[in-house]
């Protein structure tokens, strides 16, 4: 985890793993978690929900399909999506390039 406050380029901290989605925690407190999810082509983060937390996805690089409450939403670099408390969500890198997504959860997981 990085020392804050400091200015960073989140995508520079992406960790890619051919076996599974890469995860990096950029900041964590009881009030907020800021993380980075890095996907190789074809990788996915299965449909899941967070109870008592809202989640923001912001695509930094690449494109993919975001699963939200029973539907698939195409997203690309620059797009942002909110998964409110309890709404099932997931990510699939359906492209041939890498996908880097900033994920913000509030409040942070205990």
Rosetta constraint file for C-alpha pairs under 8 A:
AtomPair CA 1 CA 24 HARMONIC 7.77 0.50
AtomPair CA 1 CA 25 HARMONIC 5.67 0.50
AtomPair CA 1 CA 26 HARMONIC 5.28 0.50
AtomPair CA 1 CA 27 HARMONIC 6.21 0.50
AtomPair CA 2 CA 26 HARMONIC 5.72 0.50
AtomPair CA 2 CA 27 HARMONIC 6.62 0.50
AtomPair CA 4 CA 27 HARMONIC 7.78 0.50
AtomPair CA 9 CA 13 HARMONIC 7.56 0.50
AtomPair CA 10 CA 14 HARMONIC 7.25 0.50
AtomPair CA 10 CA 26 HARMONIC 7.77 0.50
AtomPair CA 10 CA 36 HARMONIC 7.28 0.50
AtomPair CA 10 CA 102 HARMONIC 7.48 0.50
AtomPair CA 11 CA 36 HARMONIC 7.71 0.50
AtomPair CA 11 CA 60 HARMONIC 6.82 0.50
AtomPair CA 11 CA 61 HARMONIC 7.71 0.50
AtomPair CA 11 CA 100 HARMONIC 6.72 0.50
AtomPair CA 13 CA 24 HARMONIC 7.13 0.50
AtomPair CA 13 CA 36 HARMONIC 7.77 0.50
AtomPair CA 14 CA 22 HARMONIC 7.28 0.50
AtomPair CA 14 CA 23 HARMONIC 7.51 0.50
AtomPair CA 14 CA 24 HARMONIC 6.67 0.50
AtomPair CA 14 CA 36 HARMONIC 6.48 0.50
AtomPair CA 14 CA 37 HARMONIC 7.15 0.50
AtomPair CA 14 CA 38 HARMONIC 5.87 0.50
AtomPair CA 14 CA 100 HARMONIC 7.11 0.50
AtomPair CA 15 CA 22 HARMONIC 5.18 0.50
AtomPair CA 15 CA 23 HARMONIC 6.57 0.50
AtomPair CA 15 CA 24 HARMONIC 6.80 0.50
AtomPair CA 15 CA 38 HARMONIC 6.23 0.50
AtomPair CA 16 CA 21 HARMONIC 6.91 0.50
AtomPair CA 16 CA 22 HARMONIC 4.99 0.50
AtomPair CA 16 CA 38 HARMONIC 5.71 0.50
AtomPair CA 16 CA 39 HARMONIC 6.64 0.50
AtomPair CA 16 CA 40 HARMONIC 6.85 0.50
AtomPair CA 17 CA 21 HARMONIC 6.30 0.50
AtomPair CA 17 CA 22 HARMONIC 5.63 0.50
AtomPair CA 17 CA 39 HARMONIC 7.90 0.50
AtomPair CA 17 CA 40 HARMONIC 7.42 0.50
AtomPair CA 18 CA 40 HARMONIC 6.65 0.50
AtomPair CA 20 CA 39 HARMONIC 7.70 0.50
AtomPair CA 20 CA 43 HARMONIC 6.70 0.50
AtomPair CA 21 CA 37 HARMONIC 6.65 0.50
AtomPair CA 21 CA 38 HARMONIC 5.73 0.50
AtomPair CA 21 CA 39 HARMONIC 5.08 0.50
AtomPair CA 21 CA 40 HARMONIC 7.22 0.50
AtomPair CA 21 CA 43 HARMONIC 6.33 0.50
AtomPair CA 21 CA 44 HARMONIC 6.80 0.50
AtomPair CA 21 CA 45 HARMONIC 7.03 0.50
AtomPair CA 22 CA 36 HARMONIC 7.93 0.50
AtomPair CA 22 CA 37 HARMONIC 5.62 0.50
AtomPair CA 22 CA 38 HARMONIC 4.81 0.50
AtomPair CA 22 CA 39 HARMONIC 6.49 0.50
AtomPair CA 23 CA 35 HARMONIC 7.02 0.50
AtomPair CA 23 CA 36 HARMONIC 5.68 0.50
AtomPair CA 23 CA 37 HARMONIC 4.83 0.50
AtomPair CA 23 CA 38 HARMONIC 6.45 0.50
AtomPair CA 24 CA 35 HARMONIC 5.52 0.50
AtomPair CA 24 CA 36 HARMONIC 5.04 0.50
AtomPair CA 24 CA 37 HARMONIC 6.69 0.50
AtomPair CA 25 CA 33 HARMONIC 7.51 0.50
AtomPair CA 25 CA 34 HARMONIC 6.18 0.50
AtomPair CA 25 CA 35 HARMONIC 4.34 0.50
AtomPair CA 25 CA 36 HARMONIC 6.40 0.50
AtomPair CA 26 CA 33 HARMONIC 7.83 0.50
AtomPair CA 26 CA 34 HARMONIC 5.45 0.50
AtomPair CA 26 CA 35 HARMONIC 5.24 0.50
AtomPair CA 26 CA 36 HARMONIC 7.15 0.50
AtomPair CA 27 CA 32 HARMONIC 7.66 0.50
AtomPair CA 27 CA 33 HARMONIC 5.74 0.50
AtomPair CA 27 CA 34 HARMONIC 5.02 0.50
AtomPair CA 27 CA 35 HARMONIC 6.90 0.50
AtomPair CA 28 CA 32 HARMONIC 5.83 0.50
AtomPair CA 28 CA 33 HARMONIC 4.42 0.50
AtomPair CA 28 CA 34 HARMONIC 6.33 0.50
AtomPair CA 28 CA 108 HARMONIC 6.72 0.50
AtomPair CA 29 CA 33 HARMONIC 6.29 0.50
AtomPair CA 29 CA 108 HARMONIC 5.99 0.50
AtomPair CA 30 CA 107 HARMONIC 6.35 0.50
AtomPair CA 30 CA 108 HARMONIC 4.87 0.50
AtomPair CA 30 CA 109 HARMONIC 6.75 0.50
AtomPair CA 30 CA 110 HARMONIC 6.53 0.50
AtomPair CA 31 CA 106 HARMONIC 5.94 0.50
AtomPair CA 31 CA 107 HARMONIC 4.31 0.50
AtomPair CA 31 CA 108 HARMONIC 4.88 0.50
AtomPair CA 32 CA 104 HARMONIC 7.19 0.50
AtomPair CA 32 CA 105 HARMONIC 5.78 0.50
AtomPair CA 32 CA 106 HARMONIC 4.74 0.50
AtomPair CA 32 CA 107 HARMONIC 4.93 0.50
AtomPair CA 32 CA 108 HARMONIC 4.11 0.50
AtomPair CA 32 CA 109 HARMONIC 7.86 0.50
AtomPair CA 33 CA 104 HARMONIC 5.65 0.50
AtomPair CA 33 CA 105 HARMONIC 5.08 0.50
AtomPair CA 33 CA 106 HARMONIC 6.53 0.50
AtomPair CA 33 CA 107 HARMONIC 7.29 0.50
AtomPair CA 33 CA 108 HARMONIC 4.80 0.50
AtomPair CA 33 CA 109 HARMONIC 7.30 0.50
AtomPair CA 34 CA 102 HARMONIC 7.28 0.50
AtomPair CA 34 CA 103 HARMONIC 5.89 0.50
AtomPair CA 34 CA 104 HARMONIC 4.57 0.50
AtomPair CA 34 CA 105 HARMONIC 6.58 0.50
AtomPair CA 35 CA 102 HARMONIC 5.93 0.50
AtomPair CA 35 CA 103 HARMONIC 5.08 0.50
AtomPair CA 35 CA 104 HARMONIC 6.28 0.50
AtomPair CA 36 CA 100 HARMONIC 7.04 0.50
AtomPair CA 36 CA 101 HARMONIC 5.72 0.50
AtomPair CA 36 CA 102 HARMONIC 4.65 0.50
AtomPair CA 36 CA 103 HARMONIC 5.79 0.50
AtomPair CA 37 CA 100 HARMONIC 5.85 0.50
AtomPair CA 37 CA 101 HARMONIC 5.15 0.50
AtomPair CA 37 CA 102 HARMONIC 6.43 0.50
AtomPair CA 37 CA 103 HARMONIC 7.05 0.50
AtomPair CA 38 CA 98 HARMONIC 7.40 0.50
AtomPair CA 38 CA 99 HARMONIC 5.85 0.50
AtomPair CA 38 CA 100 HARMONIC 4.62 0.50
AtomPair CA 38 CA 101 HARMONIC 6.45 0.50
AtomPair CA 39 CA 43 HARMONIC 5.59 0.50
AtomPair CA 39 CA 44 HARMONIC 7.09 0.50
AtomPair CA 39 CA 93 HARMONIC 6.33 0.50
AtomPair CA 39 CA 98 HARMONIC 5.78 0.50
AtomPair CA 39 CA 99 HARMONIC 5.02 0.50
AtomPair CA 39 CA 100 HARMONIC 6.40 0.50
AtomPair CA 40 CA 93 HARMONIC 7.04 0.50
AtomPair CA 40 CA 97 HARMONIC 6.95 0.50
AtomPair CA 40 CA 98 HARMONIC 4.90 0.50
AtomPair CA 40 CA 99 HARMONIC 6.59 0.50
AtomPair CA 41 CA 93 HARMONIC 5.50 0.50
AtomPair CA 41 CA 94 HARMONIC 6.46 0.50
AtomPair CA 41 CA 95 HARMONIC 5.81 0.50
AtomPair CA 41 CA 96 HARMONIC 5.18 0.50
AtomPair CA 41 CA 97 HARMONIC 5.63 0.50
AtomPair CA 41 CA 98 HARMONIC 5.77 0.50
AtomPair CA 41 CA 99 HARMONIC 7.56 0.50
AtomPair CA 42 CA 92 HARMONIC 6.84 0.50
AtomPair CA 42 CA 93 HARMONIC 5.21 0.50
AtomPair CA 42 CA 94 HARMONIC 5.56 0.50
AtomPair CA 42 CA 95 HARMONIC 7.08 0.50
AtomPair CA 42 CA 96 HARMONIC 7.68 0.50
AtomPair CA 43 CA 92 HARMONIC 6.05 0.50
AtomPair CA 43 CA 93 HARMONIC 5.57 0.50
AtomPair CA 43 CA 94 HARMONIC 7.85 0.50
AtomPair CA 44 CA 90 HARMONIC 7.50 0.50
AtomPair CA 44 CA 91 HARMONIC 5.44 0.50
AtomPair CA 44 CA 92 HARMONIC 4.16 0.50
AtomPair CA 44 CA 93 HARMONIC 6.08 0.50
AtomPair CA 45 CA 90 HARMONIC 5.35 0.50
AtomPair CA 45 CA 91 HARMONIC 5.07 0.50
AtomPair CA 45 CA 92 HARMONIC 6.41 0.50
AtomPair CA 46 CA 89 HARMONIC 7.87 0.50
AtomPair CA 46 CA 90 HARMONIC 5.27 0.50
AtomPair CA 46 CA 91 HARMONIC 6.83 0.50
AtomPair CA 47 CA 67 HARMONIC 6.96 0.50
AtomPair CA 47 CA 88 HARMONIC 6.04 0.50
AtomPair CA 47 CA 89 HARMONIC 5.06 0.50
AtomPair CA 47 CA 90 HARMONIC 4.36 0.50
AtomPair CA 47 CA 91 HARMONIC 7.57 0.50
AtomPair CA 48 CA 88 HARMONIC 5.08 0.50
AtomPair CA 48 CA 89 HARMONIC 5.49 0.50
AtomPair CA 48 CA 90 HARMONIC 6.33 0.50
AtomPair CA 49 CA 85 HARMONIC 7.56 0.50
AtomPair CA 49 CA 86 HARMONIC 5.24 0.50
AtomPair CA 49 CA 87 HARMONIC 5.66 0.50
AtomPair CA 49 CA 88 HARMONIC 4.44 0.50
AtomPair CA 49 CA 89 HARMONIC 6.15 0.50
AtomPair CA 50 CA 54 HARMONIC 7.25 0.50
AtomPair CA 50 CA 85 HARMONIC 6.08 0.50
AtomPair CA 50 CA 86 HARMONIC 5.33 0.50
AtomPair CA 50 CA 87 HARMONIC 7.41 0.50
AtomPair CA 50 CA 88 HARMONIC 7.77 0.50
AtomPair CA 51 CA 85 HARMONIC 5.56 0.50
AtomPair CA 51 CA 86 HARMONIC 4.84 0.50
AtomPair CA 52 CA 85 HARMONIC 5.52 0.50
AtomPair CA 52 CA 86 HARMONIC 7.04 0.50
AtomPair CA 52 CA 107 HARMONIC 7.67 0.50
AtomPair CA 53 CA 84 HARMONIC 7.20 0.50
AtomPair CA 53 CA 85 HARMONIC 4.94 0.50
AtomPair CA 53 CA 86 HARMONIC 7.50 0.50
AtomPair CA 53 CA 105 HARMONIC 6.29 0.50
AtomPair CA 53 CA 106 HARMONIC 5.31 0.50
AtomPair CA 53 CA 107 HARMONIC 5.63 0.50
AtomPair CA 53 CA 108 HARMONIC 7.47 0.50
AtomPair CA 53 CA 109 HARMONIC 7.93 0.50
AtomPair CA 54 CA 82 HARMONIC 7.36 0.50
AtomPair CA 54 CA 83 HARMONIC 6.02 0.50
AtomPair CA 54 CA 84 HARMONIC 4.54 0.50
AtomPair CA 54 CA 85 HARMONIC 4.67 0.50
AtomPair CA 54 CA 86 HARMONIC 7.93 0.50
AtomPair CA 54 CA 105 HARMONIC 5.67 0.50
AtomPair CA 54 CA 106 HARMONIC 5.49 0.50
AtomPair CA 54 CA 107 HARMONIC 7.37 0.50
AtomPair CA 55 CA 82 HARMONIC 5.79 0.50
AtomPair CA 55 CA 83 HARMONIC 5.09 0.50
AtomPair CA 55 CA 84 HARMONIC 6.23 0.50
AtomPair CA 55 CA 85 HARMONIC 7.51 0.50
AtomPair CA 55 CA 103 HARMONIC 6.79 0.50
AtomPair CA 55 CA 104 HARMONIC 5.52 0.50
AtomPair CA 55 CA 105 HARMONIC 4.50 0.50
AtomPair CA 55 CA 106 HARMONIC 6.65 0.50
AtomPair CA 56 CA 80 HARMONIC 7.09 0.50
AtomPair CA 56 CA 81 HARMONIC 5.81 0.50
AtomPair CA 56 CA 82 HARMONIC 4.50 0.50
AtomPair CA 56 CA 83 HARMONIC 6.24 0.50
AtomPair CA 56 CA 102 HARMONIC 7.91 0.50
AtomPair CA 56 CA 103 HARMONIC 5.63 0.50
AtomPair CA 56 CA 104 HARMONIC 5.03 0.50
AtomPair CA 56 CA 105 HARMONIC 6.52 0.50
AtomPair CA 57 CA 80 HARMONIC 5.57 0.50
AtomPair CA 57 CA 81 HARMONIC 5.17 0.50
AtomPair CA 57 CA 82 HARMONIC 6.28 0.50
AtomPair CA 57 CA 83 HARMONIC 7.90 0.50
AtomPair CA 57 CA 101 HARMONIC 6.38 0.50
AtomPair CA 57 CA 102 HARMONIC 5.76 0.50
AtomPair CA 57 CA 103 HARMONIC 4.80 0.50
AtomPair CA 57 CA 104 HARMONIC 6.69 0.50
AtomPair CA 58 CA 77 HARMONIC 7.84 0.50
AtomPair CA 58 CA 78 HARMONIC 6.80 0.50
AtomPair CA 58 CA 79 HARMONIC 5.86 0.50
AtomPair CA 58 CA 80 HARMONIC 4.36 0.50
AtomPair CA 58 CA 81 HARMONIC 6.55 0.50
AtomPair CA 58 CA 101 HARMONIC 5.61 0.50
AtomPair CA 58 CA 102 HARMONIC 5.06 0.50
AtomPair CA 58 CA 103 HARMONIC 6.57 0.50
AtomPair CA 59 CA 63 HARMONIC 7.44 0.50
AtomPair CA 59 CA 75 HARMONIC 7.27 0.50
AtomPair CA 59 CA 76 HARMONIC 6.06 0.50
AtomPair CA 59 CA 77 HARMONIC 4.74 0.50
AtomPair CA 59 CA 78 HARMONIC 5.60 0.50
AtomPair CA 59 CA 79 HARMONIC 5.59 0.50
AtomPair CA 59 CA 80 HARMONIC 6.46 0.50
AtomPair CA 59 CA 99 HARMONIC 7.65 0.50
AtomPair CA 59 CA 100 HARMONIC 6.17 0.50
AtomPair CA 59 CA 101 HARMONIC 4.48 0.50
AtomPair CA 59 CA 102 HARMONIC 6.26 0.50
AtomPair CA 60 CA 76 HARMONIC 7.97 0.50
AtomPair CA 60 CA 77 HARMONIC 4.95 0.50
AtomPair CA 60 CA 78 HARMONIC 6.08 0.50
AtomPair CA 60 CA 99 HARMONIC 7.80 0.50
AtomPair CA 60 CA 100 HARMONIC 5.52 0.50
AtomPair CA 60 CA 101 HARMONIC 5.58 0.50
AtomPair CA 60 CA 102 HARMONIC 6.73 0.50
AtomPair CA 61 CA 76 HARMONIC 7.20 0.50
AtomPair CA 61 CA 77 HARMONIC 4.85 0.50
AtomPair CA 61 CA 78 HARMONIC 7.88 0.50
AtomPair CA 61 CA 98 HARMONIC 7.37 0.50
AtomPair CA 61 CA 99 HARMONIC 5.52 0.50
AtomPair CA 61 CA 100 HARMONIC 5.02 0.50
AtomPair CA 61 CA 101 HARMONIC 7.13 0.50
AtomPair CA 62 CA 76 HARMONIC 5.77 0.50
AtomPair CA 62 CA 77 HARMONIC 5.58 0.50
AtomPair CA 62 CA 95 HARMONIC 7.89 0.50
AtomPair CA 62 CA 97 HARMONIC 6.46 0.50
AtomPair CA 62 CA 98 HARMONIC 5.78 0.50
AtomPair CA 62 CA 99 HARMONIC 4.48 0.50
AtomPair CA 62 CA 100 HARMONIC 6.53 0.50
AtomPair CA 63 CA 74 HARMONIC 7.48 0.50
AtomPair CA 63 CA 75 HARMONIC 5.59 0.50
AtomPair CA 63 CA 76 HARMONIC 3.99 0.50
AtomPair CA 63 CA 77 HARMONIC 6.28 0.50
AtomPair CA 63 CA 93 HARMONIC 6.84 0.50
AtomPair CA 63 CA 94 HARMONIC 7.62 0.50
AtomPair CA 63 CA 95 HARMONIC 6.41 0.50
AtomPair CA 63 CA 97 HARMONIC 7.88 0.50
AtomPair CA 63 CA 98 HARMONIC 7.86 0.50
AtomPair CA 63 CA 99 HARMONIC 5.89 0.50
AtomPair CA 64 CA 74 HARMONIC 5.90 0.50
AtomPair CA 64 CA 75 HARMONIC 5.61 0.50
AtomPair CA 64 CA 76 HARMONIC 6.48 0.50
AtomPair CA 64 CA 91 HARMONIC 7.24 0.50
AtomPair CA 64 CA 92 HARMONIC 5.81 0.50
AtomPair CA 64 CA 93 HARMONIC 4.44 0.50
AtomPair CA 64 CA 94 HARMONIC 5.13 0.50
AtomPair CA 64 CA 95 HARMONIC 6.03 0.50
AtomPair CA 64 CA 99 HARMONIC 7.00 0.50
AtomPair CA 65 CA 72 HARMONIC 6.01 0.50
AtomPair CA 65 CA 73 HARMONIC 5.47 0.50
AtomPair CA 65 CA 74 HARMONIC 4.47 0.50
AtomPair CA 65 CA 75 HARMONIC 6.04 0.50
AtomPair CA 65 CA 91 HARMONIC 5.99 0.50
AtomPair CA 65 CA 92 HARMONIC 5.23 0.50
AtomPair CA 65 CA 93 HARMONIC 6.33 0.50
AtomPair CA 65 CA 94 HARMONIC 6.36 0.50
AtomPair CA 66 CA 72 HARMONIC 5.54 0.50
AtomPair CA 66 CA 73 HARMONIC 5.01 0.50
AtomPair CA 66 CA 74 HARMONIC 6.17 0.50
AtomPair CA 66 CA 75 HARMONIC 6.85 0.50
AtomPair CA 66 CA 89 HARMONIC 7.21 0.50
AtomPair CA 66 CA 90 HARMONIC 5.83 0.50
AtomPair CA 66 CA 91 HARMONIC 4.52 0.50
AtomPair CA 66 CA 92 HARMONIC 6.28 0.50
AtomPair CA 67 CA 71 HARMONIC 5.69 0.50
AtomPair CA 67 CA 72 HARMONIC 4.58 0.50
AtomPair CA 67 CA 73 HARMONIC 6.24 0.50
AtomPair CA 67 CA 88 HARMONIC 7.73 0.50
AtomPair CA 67 CA 89 HARMONIC 5.05 0.50
AtomPair CA 67 CA 90 HARMONIC 4.84 0.50
AtomPair CA 67 CA 91 HARMONIC 5.89 0.50
AtomPair CA 67 CA 92 HARMONIC 7.77 0.50
AtomPair CA 68 CA 72 HARMONIC 6.31 0.50
AtomPair CA 68 CA 73 HARMONIC 7.22 0.50
AtomPair CA 68 CA 83 HARMONIC 7.07 0.50
AtomPair CA 68 CA 87 HARMONIC 7.14 0.50
AtomPair CA 68 CA 88 HARMONIC 5.91 0.50
AtomPair CA 68 CA 89 HARMONIC 4.47 0.50
AtomPair CA 68 CA 90 HARMONIC 6.77 0.50
AtomPair CA 69 CA 87 HARMONIC 5.84 0.50
AtomPair CA 69 CA 88 HARMONIC 5.13 0.50
AtomPair CA 69 CA 89 HARMONIC 6.28 0.50
AtomPair CA 70 CA 88 HARMONIC 7.65 0.50
AtomPair CA 75 CA 79 HARMONIC 5.95 0.50
AtomPair CA 75 CA 80 HARMONIC 7.95 0.50
AtomPair CA 83 CA 87 HARMONIC 5.96 0.50
AtomPair CA 83 CA 88 HARMONIC 7.55 0.50
AtomPair CA 83 CA 89 HARMONIC 6.63 0.50
AtomPair CA 93 CA 98 HARMONIC 7.53 0.50
AtomPair CA 93 CA 99 HARMONIC 6.33 0.50
AtomPair CA 105 CA 109 HARMONIC 7.85 0.50
